[in-house]
Amino acid sequence: MDAPQNLQLDPATLTRIAEALERMAPAPLATPAFEAASGFVWHVAPDRLEPVPEINRVELELLVGIDRSRDTLLENTRRFAAGHAANNALLWGARGMGKSSLVKAIHGALLADHPDLKLVELQREDLPSVARLLSHLRGAPYRFILFCDDLSFSHDDQHYKSLKAVLDGGIEGRPENVVFYATSNRRHLMPRDMIENERSSAINPSEAVEEKVSLSDRFGLWLGFHPCNQDAFLAMIEGYCTAYGVTVAPEVLRAEAIEWQATRGARSGRVAWQFFTDLAGRHGVSLR
């Protein structure tokens, strides 16, 4: 049956259709109230910047064993907060060695002198929406650290293309008031076996993975985090004890800490904090 050639709808029907389409379309994001908090989390469907009343972080001086990375990122962030040129940064390396903690701690350390410095967390799966997020940050009278934790890409993952909007910014360029910090367990943001597989099966191996591997080259700073030794592990715990007023005989603390890391089969800042959390609980000390 052919559709009518000259279908006409009365004004009331057109109005109802228009209202239905408006209800289906997502409402535009209202101007974010950036003065409401120092940290925000970006969400989509619908787009919104949700303020974080209190950012979960440790003090900068409690991050032990990562001095070079700490000093480099702190200086880069201080320059950015002051309105000067700064690099995007990729913090890569061993799990639990304070990569994300460092970003949050540096933001907190600079707030007193730079109250307009905001931390905005972006989830990896929301990277396709990053252009919309940048449009809201671009014109705001604040400085933004755009932070993506645990960033990596699998074989068929196309999200890395969206990341270029942050690192390169297209024809508009990255907003002057935005810097991008990411953490990853992988230096090249993709599994090593995936790189080797694509190289071995490609007609032109040198070009097979160039686009994905070169993504990490777009970060001006590469800061490596490596497994800590036993002395650094114990120093972390001693620092926590001093900061939170937990008093334990040195020989007892050492023996318990070494036993704890042996049962975990690993030494890291995360394992040190987990041991201290247990220790503080046994001594009736609150960490809040």
C-alpha positions in Angstrom: 0.0 0.0 0.0 1.5 3.3 -1.1 1.9 6.1 1.4 -0.3 9.2 0.8 1.6 11.8 -1.2 0.2 14.9 0.4 -0.1 14.0 4.1 -1.1 17.0 6.1 -1.2 17.2 9.9 -3.2 19.6 11.9 -1.4 22.1 14.2 -2.3 20.2 17.4 -0.7 17.0 16.1 2.5 18.8 15.1 2.7 20.4 18.5 2.4 17.0 20.2 5.1 15.5 17.9 7.4 18.4 18.7 6.9 18.1 22.4 7.5 14.3 22.2 10.8 14.9 20.4 11.9 17.5 23.0 11.2 14.9 25.8 13.3 12.3 24.0 16.3 14.6 23.3 18.7 15.1 26.2 18.6 18.5 27.8 21.7 20.6 27.2 24.1 20.7 30.1 23.6 23.8 32.3 26.5 26.0 33.0 28.5 24.0 35.6 28.8 25.6 39.1 32.5 25.3 39.2 32.7 27.3 42.4 30.8 24.5 44.2 33.8 22.3 44.6 37.5 21.7 43.7 36.8 18.4 42.1 34.3 17.0 39.6 33.4 13.7 37.9 32.2 13.8 34.3 29.1 11.6 33.6 27.2 11.1 30.4 23.6 10.1 29.5 22.8 12.8 30.4 26.0 14.9 30.3 26.8 16.4 33.7 29.7 17.5 35.9 29.0 16.1 39.4 30.8 18.0 42.2 32.9 16.0 44.7 32.5 17.6 48.1 35.7 15.9 49.5 38.3 14.3 47.3 39.8 11.1 48.6 43.5 11.7 48.8 46.6 11.4 51.0 49.0 14.2 51.8 51.8 14.7 49.3 54.6 14.2 51.9 53.2 10.7 52.7 54.1 9.5 49.2 57.5 7.9 49.6 59.9 6.4 47.1 58.6 8.4 44.0 60.6 11.6 44.6 61.6 12.2 41.0 58.1 11.7 39.6 56.6 13.7 42.4 58.9 16.7 41.9 58.5 16.7 38.1 54.7 16.5 38.2 54.5 19.0 41.0 56.5 21.6 39.1 54.6 21.0 35.8 51.3 21.4 37.7 52.5 24.5 39.5 53.4 26.2 36.2 50.0 25.2 34.8 48.1 26.5 37.8 50.0 29.8 37.5 48.8 30.2 33.9 52.0 29.2 32.2 52.7 26.5 29.6 52.6 22.9 30.9 52.7 19.4 29.4 50.1 16.6 29.4 51.5 13.7 31.6 51.3 9.9 31.4 52.1 8.2 34.7 52.8 4.6 33.9 54.2 1.5 35.6 53.8 -0.8 38.6 50.4 -1.2 40.2 49.9 0.3 43.6 52.9 2.7 43.5 50.9 5.9 43.9 50.2 7.0 40.3 46.6 8.2 40.9 47.4 9.2 44.5 50.1 11.5 43.3 47.8 13.4 40.9 45.2 13.9 43.7 47.8 14.8 46.3 49.5 17.4 44.0 46.1 19.0 43.3 45.4 19.2 47.0 48.9 20.6 47.7 48.4 23.5 45.3 44.9 24.5 46.2 45.9 27.0 49.0 47.9 29.1 46.5 45.7 28.3 43.4 42.1 28.0 44.5 40.9 28.1 40.9 42.6 24.9 40.1 40.0 22.2 39.5 40.4 18.4 39.2 38.0 16.7 36.7 37.9 12.9 36.5 37.0 11.3 33.2 36.3 7.6 32.9 38.0 5.7 30.0 34.7 4.5 28.7 33.4 8.1 28.4 36.3 9.2 26.2 34.0 9.5 23.1 32.2 12.4 24.9 35.4 14.3 25.6 34.8 16.9 22.9 31.6 17.9 24.7 33.4 18.1 28.0 36.2 20.3 26.6 33.6 22.7 25.2 32.3 23.3 28.8 35.8 23.7 30.2 37.2 25.9 27.5 35.5 29.2 28.4 35.4 28.8 32.2 37.6 31.1 34.3 39.3 28.2 36.0 42.3 25.9 35.3 41.4 22.2 34.9 43.4 19.0 35.4 41.5 16.5 33.3 42.3 13.1 34.9 41.8 9.6 33.5 42.8 6.7 35.8 43.9 3.3 34.6 43.9 4.2 30.9 44.6 1.4 28.4 43.2 0.1 25.1 42.5 -3.4 23.8 42.8 -4.7 20.3 39.5 -3.5 18.9 39.1 -0.5 21.1 38.5 2.7 19.2 38.4 5.0 22.2 42.0 6.0 21.7 40.9 8.1 18.7 38.8 10.3 21.1 41.8 10.8 23.3 43.5 12.7 20.5 40.9 15.5 21.0 42.4 16.0 24.5 46.1 15.6 23.5 46.0 17.5 20.2 42.7 19.3 20.2 42.0 19.2 16.5 41.9 22.5 14.6 40.9 24.3 17.8 43.7 23.0 19.8 43.6 21.8 23.4 42.0 24.5 25.6 44.7 26.7 27.2 43.1 26.1 30.6 43.1 22.3 30.5 45.9 19.8 31.0 45.5 16.1 30.8 47.0 13.6 33.2 46.5 9.8 32.8 47.7 6.8 34.7 48.3 3.4 33.1 50.1 0.1 33.9 51.3 0.2 30.2 53.8 2.6 28.8 52.2 2.4 25.3 48.6 2.1 26.6 48.2 -1.3 24.9 49.3 -4.8 25.6 52.8 -5.8 24.4 51.5 -9.0 22.9 49.0 -7.0 20.8 51.8 -4.8 19.5 53.9 -7.9 18.5 50.9 -9.7 16.9 50.0 -6.8 14.8 53.6 -6.2 13.7 54.1 -9.9 12.7 50.8 -10.1 10.7 51.0 -6.7 9.0 52.0 -6.1 5.4 53.9 -3.1 6.6 54.9 -3.8 10.2 56.3 -0.4 10.9 52.9 1.2 10.2 50.7 -1.5 11.7 50.6 -0.1 15.2 52.1 3.3 14.7 48.8 5.1 15.3 48.2 3.5 18.6 51.7 3.3 19.9 52.3 7.0 18.9 49.4 8.0 21.2 51.7 7.8 24.2 54.2 10.0 22.4 51.7 12.8 22.5 52.2 13.1 26.3 54.9 15.6 27.0 55.8 13.9 30.3 56.3 10.2 30.8 56.8 9.4 34.5 57.7 5.8 35.3 56.7 4.1 38.6 58.6 0.9 39.6 58.2 -1.7 42.3 59.7 -0.5 45.6 62.3 -2.2 47.7 61.9 -3.3 51.3 63.5 -0.1 52.8 61.0 2.1 50.8 58.1 -0.2 51.8 59.0 0.2 55.5 59.6 3.9 55.1 56.0 4.3 53.8 54.6 2.5 56.8 56.7 4.5 59.2 55.5 7.7 57.6 51.9 6.7 58.0 52.5 5.8 61.7 54.0 9.2 62.3 51.2 11.1 60.5 48.4 9.3 62.3 50.0 8.9 65.7 50.3 5.2 65.8 53.1 4.1 68.1 54.6 0.6 67.7 58.0 -0.7 68.7 60.3 -0.5 65.7 61.3 -4.2 65.7 57.6 -5.3 66.0 56.5 -2.9 63.2 59.3 -4.2 61.0 58.5 -7.9 61.6 54.7 -7.5 61.1 55.2 -5.4 58.0 57.6 -7.9 56.4 55.2 -10.8 57.2 52.3 -8.9 55.7 54.1 -8.2 52.4 55.2 -11.8 52.3 51.7 -13.1 52.5 50.7 -10.7 49.8 53.6 -11.7 47.6 54.2 -8.0 46.7 55.6 -4.7 48.0 53.9 -1.5 46.9 52.5 1.7 48.3 49.0 0.1 48.1 50.2 -2.9 50.2 51.9 -0.6 52.7 48.6 1.3 53.1 46.6 -1.9 53.5 49.0 -3.0 56.2 48.8 0.3 58.0 45.0 0.3 57.8 45.0 -3.1 59.6 47.5 -1.8 62.1 45.6 1.4 62.8 42.4 -0.6 63.3 44.1 -2.9 65.8 45.3 0.2 67.7 41.8 1.9 67.6 43.0 4.7 65.4 40.5 6.3 62.9 41.9 7.3 59.5 39.2 9.9 58.9 
